[in-house]
Amino acid sequence: MPLRTSYDAVIVGGGHNGLVAAAYLARAGRSVLVLERLDHTGGAAVSTRAFPGVDARLSRYSYLVSLLPRKITDDLGLRFAVRRRRISSYTPKGDGGLLVDSGSPARTRESFLRITGSDRDFEAWQRFYGMTQRVAERVFPTLTGPLPSRAGLERIVDDPVAWEALFERPLGETVEAVFDDDLIRGVVLTDALIGTFTYAHDPSLLQNRCFLYHVIGGGTGDWDVPVGGMGALTDALADAARAAGAEIVTGAEVTAVETDGTQAEVSYAGGRVGARHVLVNASPHALAGLLGEAPPAKPEGAQMKVNMLLRRLPRLRDTGIDPREAFAGTFHIAESYSQLQTAYEEAAAGAVPATPPSEIYCHSLTDPSILAPDLAAQGLHTLTLFGLHAPARLSSSKDALLKATLAQLDAVLAEPLTDCLAEDADGRPCIEAKSPLDLEREVGLPGGHIFHRDLAFPYASESTGRWGVETDRPNVLICGAGAVRGGGVSGIPGHNAAMAVLEQAM
Ligand SMILES: Cc1cc2nc3c(=O)[nH]c(=O)nc-3n(C[C@H](O)[C@H](O)[C@H](O)COP(=O)(O)OP(=O)(O)OC[C@H]3O[C@@H](n4cnc5c(N)ncnc54)[C@H](O)[C@@H]3O)c2cc1C
């Protein structure tokens, strides 16, 4: 139970962003209460022993870190580390495959040459990602400050070609102008489609917004492995918040927020509590319900997450690469440019795609600490699969989608995946799949949307306040993924909501 009847700030939800906000506000001397619906904190950033009797702590939902600024880990003194993956990606094709080895441009060039028959796409790749890298260096530091105007951000980017490619024209136009090969184009496009149901030429530029956040993290665009799994970040944040004096109450679902603009009352399972500010880590869709307003249209999540534990890594049809390298980075399956478009069209029409695109990655190759020592010693490994173009509208076909997705994986393996799956204490294979509806039920993601709503460009618009966290109630702020520049494991909206509160008080 909360210790007080009123707080400077009550935070609705103990996802990682709610915890970031709590830690900043408590460190600034504010009284802070976090009310979390579930019996644990972390939301979509948690580690779980998903298989009975098996001591493997899987990152059950989110699994890689890019967007968490160093500033937040430093400010909060977090005991949390990430590890870089040397292999950026591997994409099988026939009995070969495309390897992007960030430690060896020469090896990457050779691989491009084998797959595409020339150096052209490799050189285009170097130029294209050189451009995104420069944009990352300039844009990423702005994410933890007040929102720049569109013109202000354009000045910061200071590169008309990059601005047009990323902020003005459908990404498909650039991808097709820059790259020739269908497979290379597809590998580039995947970053525009993660958790986002869209296509290369979408005139709304939803694909560009998704792509931007996937290439600017940390000022490099690298996606790193959270040491100890994603739960290690949440645990470090909860520790930091508590150490600064924040109270965290779990099993406390908030049911209503009433405010006169300066003082609020928060009702939750267990009672009512007063608050000067209410910071909402739940989605904007849920917030409308808490305020008694008509909710906005529910967003639609578009992915299937599959967690697995393997007795051993499977052998590949491509004998030219060690599976320990191929699975260490992002392993793309059925993700050529044309395959992505076909799968989008099939899913948009309500059908399970014939060749569902997905990407997989093995956490334990880079960080075996999530496995009990005896499992690691026996050579067990985790395998994470993130399926694209699996919108909520297909959730009732989850089994068929899983089967079709795993068939695409099997097609590039030299042995069936099922032969490699470990078994739990009851003799069942260690595999679980989460559809958007599962995510809505378990984590509260609206429609299973992993970013709470569609991502927005990181600049001000008519509907945004100074920090991108404001609502039309002056003392109710969004501190979760649904804020402008929210989405992903970043802590950024939590930081920004805390800054907005502290600024109001000045
Ligand atoms: C399968 C999957 C894979 C992903 N992979 C990645 C990845 O690899 N890297 C990455 O950066 N991002 C990834 N994401 C996205 C990322 O996990 C989320 O965008 C991010 O975790 C959102 O954090 P949050 O704290 O804003 O919200 P959430 O994590 O959604 O937390 C919100 C919290 O609020 C609580 N809550 C909701 N309503 C109430 C209420 N009424 N009362 C009390 N509490 C309430 C919820 O229980 C939850 O704990 C992934 C997401 C999913 C689902």
The ligand as a Gaussian input file, in Angstrom:
#p B3LYP/6-31G(d) Opt

LIG

0 1
 C        7.539000      -8.501000     -28.826000
 C        8.194000      -7.161000     -28.687000
 C        9.495000      -6.988000     -29.105000
 C       10.099000      -5.733000     -29.001000
 N       11.426000      -5.616000     -29.324000
 C       12.047000      -4.466000     -29.030000
 C       13.462000      -4.398000     -29.078000
 O       14.151000      -5.388000     -29.306000
 N       14.048000      -3.202000     -28.815000
 C       13.312000      -2.090000     -28.509000
 O       13.894000      -1.017000     -28.307000
 N       11.970000      -2.150000     -28.408000
 C       11.329000      -3.307000     -28.625000
 N        9.991000      -3.397000     -28.435000
 C        9.225000      -2.181000     -28.070000
 C        9.423000      -1.827000     -26.609000
 O        9.467000      -2.988000     -25.813000
 C        8.290000      -0.930000     -26.108000
 O        8.052000       0.116000     -27.016000
 C        8.665000      -0.355000     -24.749000
 O        9.007000      -1.405000     -23.851000
 C        7.546000       0.477000     -24.187000
 O        7.913000       0.836000     -22.866000
 P        6.955000       1.662000     -21.937000
 O        7.583000       1.690000     -20.584000
 O        6.659000       2.967000     -22.556000
 O        5.575000       0.870000     -21.935000
 P        5.222000      -0.629000     -21.517000
 O        6.419000      -1.498000     -21.565000
 O        4.045000      -1.003000     -22.348000
 O        4.783000      -0.514000     -19.996000
 C        3.559000       0.084000     -19.619000
 C        3.238000      -0.412000     -18.234000
 O        2.032000       0.202000     -17.794000
 C        1.255000      -0.770000     -17.128000
 N       -0.140000      -0.324000     -17.162000
 C       -0.932000      -0.173000     -18.241000
 N       -2.154000       0.260000     -17.859000
 C       -2.120000       0.407000     -16.524000
 C       -3.065000       0.826000     -15.557000
 N       -4.303000       1.180000     -15.899000
 N       -2.696000       0.849000     -14.261000
 C       -1.455000       0.492000     -13.886000
 N       -0.507000       0.067000     -14.762000
 C       -0.844000       0.028000     -16.064000
 C        1.505000      -2.028000     -17.918000
 O        1.175000      -3.195000     -17.171000
 C        3.002000      -1.920000     -18.183000
 O        3.770000      -2.475000     -17.158000
 C        9.378000      -4.640000     -28.489000
 C        8.085000      -4.831000     -28.015000
 C        7.490000      -6.071000     -28.109000
 C        6.105000      -6.257000     -27.578000

